[in-house]
Amino acid sequence: MRCNSLKWFVIAGCLLFSASVCFGSGNEEQKAPSAAVPADSFEFPSAIEGSSVEHSFPIRNTGTAPLKIESVKTG
């Protein structure tokens, strides 16, 4: 009987250890990037045909991992 209880105790300990390794303890922050953009659109004023107009969109990474911008599309 004592051996059987010890066996279940060891199995339960292994399962708990495996779950904590796979899913984390919940107290650790997951590393992920997060883009912070103050404004996601801009209304350009009227311009003379052929002239160039510019506007900068500052993007700040507020996350804990590197932010990679791989594709940008105009609207």
N, CA, C and O atoms as a GROMACS GRO file, in nm:
protein
  300
    1MET      N    1   0.083  -0.120   0.000
    1MET     CA    2   0.000   0.000   0.000
    1MET      C    3   0.086   0.125   0.000
    1MET      O    4   0.057   0.220  -0.071
    2ARG      N    5   0.193   0.124   0.080
    2ARG     CA    6   0.281   0.240   0.088
    2ARG      C    7   0.351   0.264  -0.045
    2ARG      O    8   0.368   0.379  -0.086
    3CYS      N    9   0.392   0.159  -0.114
    3CYS     CA   10   0.460   0.171  -0.243
    3CYS      C   11   0.366   0.230  -0.347
    3CYS      O   12   0.407   0.311  -0.430
    4ASN      N   13   0.239   0.191  -0.342
    4ASN     CA   14   0.140   0.241  -0.436
    4ASN      C   15   0.118   0.391  -0.415
    4ASN      O   16   0.106   0.465  -0.513
    5SER      N   17   0.112   0.438  -0.289
    5SER     CA   18   0.096   0.580  -0.260
    5SER      C   19   0.215   0.659  -0.309
    5SER      O   20   0.200   0.768  -0.364
    6LEU      N   21   0.334   0.606  -0.288
    6LEU     CA   22   0.455   0.674  -0.332
    6LEU      C   23   0.458   0.686  -0.483
    6LEU      O   24   0.499   0.788  -0.537
    7LYS      N   25   0.414   0.580  -0.552
    7LYS     CA   26   0.410   0.582  -0.698
    7LYS      C   27   0.317   0.695  -0.747
    7LYS      O   28   0.355   0.769  -0.838
    8TRP      N   29   0.199   0.709  -0.689
    8TRP     CA   30   0.106   0.814  -0.730
    8TRP      C   31   0.158   0.952  -0.696
    8TRP      O   32   0.135   1.048  -0.770
    9PHE      N   33   0.229   0.963  -0.584
    9PHE     CA   34   0.289   1.090  -0.546
    9PHE      C   35   0.393   1.133  -0.650
    9PHE      O   36   0.398   1.250  -0.689
   10VAL      N   37   0.476   1.039  -0.694
   10VAL     CA   38   0.580   1.068  -0.793
   10VAL      C   39   0.516   1.104  -0.927
   10VAL      O   40   0.561   1.197  -0.994
   11ILE      N   41   0.413   1.031  -0.967
   11ILE     CA   42   0.345   1.061  -1.093
   11ILE      C   43   0.283   1.200  -1.089
   11ILE      O   44   0.295   1.276  -1.185
   12ALA      N   45   0.215   1.234  -0.979
   12ALA     CA   46   0.154   1.366  -0.966
   12ALA      C   47   0.260   1.476  -0.970
   12ALA      O   48   0.239   1.580  -1.031
   13GLY      N   49   0.374   1.454  -0.904
   13GLY     CA   50   0.482   1.552  -0.906
   13GLY      C   51   0.536   1.573  -1.046
   13GLY      O   52   0.563   1.686  -1.087
   14CYS      N   53   0.552   1.465  -1.120
   14CYS     CA   54   0.602   1.476  -1.258
   14CYS      C   55   0.503   1.552  -1.346
   14CYS      O   56   0.544   1.635  -1.428
   15LEU      N   57   0.373   1.526  -1.328
   15LEU     CA   58   0.273   1.597  -1.407
   15LEU      C   59   0.271   1.746  -1.374
   15LEU      O   60   0.262   1.829  -1.464
   16LEU      N   61   0.281   1.780  -1.247
   16LEU     CA   62   0.284   1.921  -1.208
   16LEU      C   63   0.407   1.991  -1.262
   16LEU      O   64   0.399   2.104  -1.310
   17PHE      N   65   0.522   1.924  -1.254
   17PHE     CA   66   0.645   1.983  -1.306
   17PHE      C   67   0.634   2.003  -1.457
   17PHE      O   68   0.675   2.108  -1.507
   18SER      N   69   0.581   1.905  -1.528
   18SER     CA   70   0.566   1.916  -1.674
   18SER      C   71   0.473   2.031  -1.711
   18SER      O   72   0.501   2.107  -1.804
   19ALA      N   73   0.363   2.045  -1.638
   19ALA     CA   74   0.268   2.153  -1.666
   19ALA      C   75   0.331   2.289  -1.640
   19ALA      O   76   0.308   2.383  -1.716
   20SER      N   77   0.410   2.300  -1.534
   20SER     CA   78   0.471   2.430  -1.504
   20SER      C   79   0.576   2.467  -1.608
   20SER      O   80   0.594   2.585  -1.638
   21VAL      N   81   0.645   2.369  -1.663
   21VAL     CA   82   0.744   2.396  -1.768
   21VAL      C   83   0.675   2.436  -1.898
   21VAL      O   84   0.718   2.529  -1.965
   22CYS      N   85   0.568   2.366  -1.933
   22CYS     CA   86   0.498   2.393  -2.059
   22CYS      C   87   0.421   2.524  -2.056
   22CYS      O   88   0.426   2.601  -2.152
   23PHE      N   89   0.351   2.550  -1.948
   23PHE     CA   90   0.262   2.665  -1.943
   23PHE      C   91   0.315   2.780  -1.861
   23PHE      O   92   0.251   2.886  -1.857
   24GLY      N   93   0.427   2.767  -1.796
   24GLY     CA   94   0.482   2.873  -1.712
   24GLY      C   95   0.406   2.884  -1.583
   24GLY      O   96   0.301   2.823  -1.565
   25SER      N   97   0.460   2.961  -1.494
   25SER     CA   98   0.399   2.974  -1.363
   25SER      C   99   0.289   3.079  -1.361
   25SER      O  100   0.215   3.088  -1.263
   26GLY      N  101   0.277   3.159  -1.467
   26GLY     CA  102   0.175   3.262  -1.472
   26GLY      C  103   0.227   3.395  -1.419
   26GLY      O  104   0.166   3.499  -1.445
   27ASN      N  105   0.337   3.395  -1.346
   27ASN     CA  106   0.393   3.518  -1.291
   27ASN      C  107   0.490   3.584  -1.388
   27ASN      O  108   0.518   3.703  -1.376
   28GLU      N  109   0.540   3.507  -1.483
   28GLU     CA  110   0.639   3.561  -1.577
   28GLU      C  111   0.566   3.629  -1.693
   28GLU      O  112   0.464   3.579  -1.741
   29GLU      N  113   0.619   3.742  -1.736
   29GLU     CA  114   0.563   3.808  -1.853
   29GLU      C  115   0.608   3.735  -1.978
   29GLU      O  116   0.725   3.696  -1.990
   30GLN      N  117   0.518   3.716  -2.071
   30GLN     CA  118   0.555   3.657  -2.198
   30GLN      C  119   0.620   3.767  -2.282
   30GLN      O  120   0.571   3.880  -2.285
   31LYS      N  121   0.728   3.733  -2.348
   31LYS     CA  122   0.796   3.831  -2.432
   31LYS      C  123   0.722   3.844  -2.564
   31LYS      O  124   0.706   3.746  -2.637
   32ALA      N  125   0.678   3.965  -2.593
   32ALA     CA  126   0.607   3.991  -2.718
   32ALA      C  127   0.623   4.138  -2.753
   32ALA      O  128   0.625   4.223  -2.664
   33PRO      N  129   0.633   4.169  -2.883
   33PRO     CA  130   0.638   4.309  -2.923
   33PRO      C  131   0.498   4.371  -2.916
   33PRO      O  132   0.398   4.300  -2.920
   34SER      N  133   0.493   4.502  -2.907
   34SER     CA  134   0.366   4.574  -2.906
   34SER      C  135   0.390   4.710  -2.968
   34SER      O  136   0.466   4.791  -2.915
   35ALA      N  137   0.325   4.736  -3.082
   35ALA     CA  138   0.343   4.864  -3.152
   35ALA      C  139   0.247   4.969  -3.097
   35ALA      O  140   0.127   4.945  -3.087
   36ALA      N  141   0.302   5.083  -3.061
   36ALA     CA  142   0.221   5.196  -3.015
   36ALA      C  143   0.229   5.305  -3.121
   36ALA      O  144   0.337   5.359  -3.146
   37VAL      N  145   0.116   5.337  -3.182
   37VAL     CA  146   0.108   5.439  -3.286
   37VAL      C  147   0.010   5.545  -3.239
   37VAL      O  148  -0.108   5.515  -3.222
   38PRO      N  149   0.055   5.671  -3.219
   38PRO     CA  150  -0.035   5.774  -3.169
   38PRO      C  151  -0.157   5.798  -3.259
   38PRO      O  152  -0.268   5.817  -3.210
   39ALA      N  153  -0.137   5.797  -3.390
   39ALA     CA  154  -0.247   5.816  -3.485
   39ALA      C  155  -0.226   5.722  -3.603
   39ALA      O  156  -0.116   5.714  -3.658
   40ASP      N  157  -0.332   5.649  -3.640
   40ASP     CA  158  -0.316   5.554  -3.750
   40ASP      C  159  -0.361   5.610  -3.885
   40ASP      O  160  -0.361   5.538  -3.985
   41SER      N  161  -0.401   5.737  -3.888
   41SER     CA  162  -0.436   5.800  -4.015
   41SER      C  163  -0.402   5.949  -4.009
   41SER      O  164  -0.382   6.006  -3.902
   42PHE      N  165  -0.395   6.009  -4.127
   42PHE     CA  166  -0.362   6.152  -4.137
   42PHE      C  167  -0.432   6.208  -4.259
   42PHE      O  168  -0.425   6.150  -4.367
   43GLU      N  169  -0.500   6.320  -4.244
   43GLU     CA  170  -0.569   6.385  -4.355
   43GLU      C  171  -0.476   6.488  -4.416
   43GLU      O  172  -0.450   6.592  -4.355
   44PHE      N  173  -0.425   6.459  -4.536
   44PHE     CA  174  -0.334   6.552  -4.603
   44PHE      C  175  -0.410   6.674  -4.654
   44PHE      O  176  -0.524   6.662  -4.700
   45PRO      N  177  -0.348   6.791  -4.647
   45PRO     CA  178  -0.412   6.911  -4.704
   45PRO      C  179  -0.403   6.906  -4.857
   45PRO      O  180  -0.331   6.824  -4.914
   46SER      N  181  -0.475   6.994  -4.921
   46SER     CA  182  -0.468   7.002  -5.068
   46SER      C  183  -0.325   7.034  -5.111
   46SER      O  184  -0.254   7.108  -5.043
   47ALA      N  185  -0.285   6.976  -5.224
   47ALA     CA  186  -0.148   6.998  -5.274
   47ALA      C  187  -0.154   7.021  -5.424
   47ALA      O  188  -0.247   6.976  -5.492
   48ILE      N  189  -0.054   7.090  -5.474
   48ILE     CA  190  -0.042   7.115  -5.618
   48ILE      C  191   0.002   6.985  -5.684
   48ILE      O  192   0.090   6.915  -5.634
   49GLU      N  193  -0.059   6.953  -5.797
   49GLU     CA  194  -0.025   6.831  -5.868
   49GLU      C  195   0.124   6.829  -5.902
   49GLU      O  196   0.179   6.927  -5.951
   50GLY      N  197   0.187   6.716  -5.876
   50GLY     CA  198   0.330   6.700  -5.903
   50GLY      C  199   0.418   6.731  -5.783
   50GLY      O  200   0.535   6.695  -5.782
   51SER      N  201   0.363   6.798  -5.683
   51SER     CA  202   0.445   6.827  -5.563
   51SER      C  203   0.441   6.705  -5.470
   51SER      O  204   0.351   6.621  -5.478
   52SER      N  205   0.538   6.697  -5.385
   52SER     CA  206   0.540   6.585  -5.291
   52SER      C  207   0.494   6.632  -5.152
   52SER      O  208   0.521   6.744  -5.111
   53VAL      N  209   0.426   6.545  -5.085
   53VAL     CA  210   0.382   6.572  -4.948
   53VAL      C  211   0.429   6.456  -4.861
   53VAL      O  212   0.437   6.342  -4.906
   54GLU      N  213   0.460   6.487  -4.736
   54GLU     CA  214   0.511   6.386  -4.645
   54GLU      C  215   0.443   6.396  -4.510
   54GLU      O  216   0.396   6.503  -4.469
   55HIS      N  217   0.439   6.285  -4.441
   55HIS     CA  218   0.394   6.282  -4.302
   55HIS      C  219   0.461   6.163  -4.234
   55HIS      O  220   0.470   6.055  -4.292
   56SER      N  221   0.508   6.184  -4.114
   56SER     CA  222   0.573   6.076  -4.039
   56SER      C  223   0.476   6.018  -3.938
   56SER      O  224   0.402   6.090  -3.871
   57PHE      N  225   0.476   5.885  -3.929
   57PHE     CA  226   0.400   5.815  -3.828
   57PHE      C  227   0.499   5.752  -3.730
   57PHE      O  228   0.558   5.649  -3.760
   58PRO      N  229   0.517   5.812  -3.613
   58PRO     CA  230   0.610   5.752  -3.517
   58PRO      C  231   0.552   5.622  -3.461
   58PRO      O  232   0.436   5.617  -3.421
   59ILE      N  233   0.634   5.519  -3.460
   59ILE     CA  234   0.593   5.389  -3.406
   59ILE      C  235   0.691   5.354  -3.295
   59ILE      O  236   0.812   5.358  -3.313
   60ARG      N  237   0.636   5.321  -3.180
   60ARG     CA  238   0.720   5.289  -3.064
   60ARG      C  239   0.688   5.148  -3.017
   60ARG      O  240   0.572   5.109  -3.009
   61ASN      N  241   0.791   5.071  -2.987
   61ASN     CA  242   0.772   4.937  -2.934
   61ASN      C  243   0.758   4.945  -2.783
   61ASN      O  244   0.853   4.978  -2.712
   62THR      N  245   0.638   4.916  -2.734
   62THR     CA  246   0.615   4.917  -2.590
   62THR      C  247   0.617   4.776  -2.532
   62THR      O  248   0.586   4.756  -2.415
   63GLY      N  249   0.653   4.678  -2.614
   63GLY     CA  250   0.658   4.539  -2.570
   63GLY      C  251   0.794   4.502  -2.515
   63GLY      O  252   0.880   4.588  -2.493
   64THR      N  253   0.812   4.373  -2.493
   64THR     CA  254   0.935   4.323  -2.432
   64THR      C  255   1.021   4.243  -2.529
   64THR      O  256   1.124   4.188  -2.489
   65ALA      N  257   0.980   4.235  -2.655
   65ALA     CA  258   1.058   4.164  -2.757
   65ALA      C  259   1.077   4.260  -2.875
   65ALA      O  260   1.003   4.356  -2.889
   66PRO      N  261   1.176   4.233  -2.960
   66PRO     CA  262   1.200   4.320  -3.075
   66PRO      C  263   1.077   4.327  -3.167
   66PRO      O  264   1.012   4.225  -3.192
   67LEU      N  265   1.046   4.446  -3.216
   67LEU     CA  266   0.935   4.468  -3.307
   67LEU      C  267   0.987   4.469  -3.449
   67LEU      O  268   1.076   4.548  -3.482
   68LYS      N  269   0.933   4.382  -3.534
   68LYS     CA  270   0.973   4.377  -3.674
   68LYS      C  271   0.856   4.422  -3.759
   68LYS      O  272   0.748   4.364  -3.753
   69ILE      N  273   0.878   4.528  -3.839
   69ILE     CA  274   0.777   4.575  -3.933
   69ILE      C  275   0.816   4.520  -4.068
   69ILE      O  276   0.913   4.565  -4.128
   70GLU      N  277   0.740   4.423  -4.115
   70GLU     CA  278   0.778   4.352  -4.236
   70GLU      C  279   0.701   4.398  -4.359
   70GLU      O  280   0.743   4.371  -4.471
   71SER      N  281   0.588   4.465  -4.341
   71SER     CA  282   0.508   4.506  -4.454
   71SER      C  283   0.429   4.631  -4.419
   71SER      O  284   0.369   4.640  -4.312
   72VAL      N  285   0.429   4.728  -4.510
   72VAL     CA  286   0.353   4.851  -4.492
   72VAL      C  287   0.273   4.874  -4.619
   72VAL      O  288   0.327   4.865  -4.729
   73LYS      N  289   0.144   4.903  -4.605
   73LYS     CA  290   0.058   4.928  -4.721
   73LYS      C  291  -0.005   5.066  -4.706
   73LYS      O  292  -0.043   5.107  -4.597
   74THR      N  293  -0.016   5.135  -4.818
   74THR     CA  294  -0.085   5.264  -4.818
   74THR      C  295  -0.234   5.241  -4.836
   74THR      O  296  -0.275   5.139  -4.891
   75GLY      N  297  -0.312   5.335  -4.791
   75GLY     CA  298  -0.458   5.317  -4.798
   75GLY      C  299  -0.522   5.392  -4.910
   75GLY      O  300  -0.643   5.386  -4.927
   0.00000   0.00000   0.00000
